Amino acid sequence: MNDLGKLLVIGGVFMTVVGVVLWSGVGKSWLGRLPGDINYTRGDFSVHFPVVTCLLVSAMLTLLMWWFRK
């Protein structure tokens, strides 16, 4: 149970840091607007799918999880 407690504390601290960074406005101008993100607008209808942003976040989380497992 000791390892589970460490994992929960580290995960909580990480989520808090990410929340504070996003709340401060860092990345507001580029996050979700990377080259390769799909944005379609026609009249009153718009669709936005951040493909590259999702890949970037996934790669960062994968590296982070790999690092903590070692």
N, C-alpha and C positions, 0 to 999 in steps of 0.2 A: 504494500500500500504506500510505502514511502516514495517509490518511483512515480506512482500515479499523482501523488500530491505535488511533487516537483513539476510534473508535466502540466498540471492544472495551473499552478502559480506562474510558470513561464508563459503558458498560453494566455493567461489573463493579463500579464504585464505587456506581452506583445500586442494584444488587441487594444489595450489602453493607449499604448504609444501610437499605433496606427490611427486610432480614433482621434487623438490629439493632433496629429499631423494633418489629417484630413479636415478636421474642424478648423484648423488655423488657416486653411485655404491653400496650402502648398499642393501643387499639382492641379489646381482648379482649371488652369488654362490649357493643359495638355492631356490630362487624364481623361480618356474616352475620346480623344480627338487625334489619335495617332494615325499615321499613314497606314491604310489597310482597314480601318474601321469603316463600316458601311453606314452611310447616312443618306436616306432617301426622303425628299420633301416634294409634295405636289399639292398646292392649294392649302387646305386646312389639315391635310393628312401628312404625318411624318413618321418614319421608322428609323430607329438608330440601333445598330447592333455592333458593339465594340469588339470585333474579332481579335485584333492584335492586342488590345488592352487585356482581354481575357487570357490570351496566350502568355503575355508578359507576367500577369499576376500568378498564373498557374506555374510557370517556370520558377518564379521567386519562392512560392510556397513549397514547391517540390524540393528545391535546394535547401530551404530552411528545415524542412522535415528530415531530409537526408542528413543534414549537419547535426541535428539534435539526436538522431538515432545512433550516431557513431560514438 
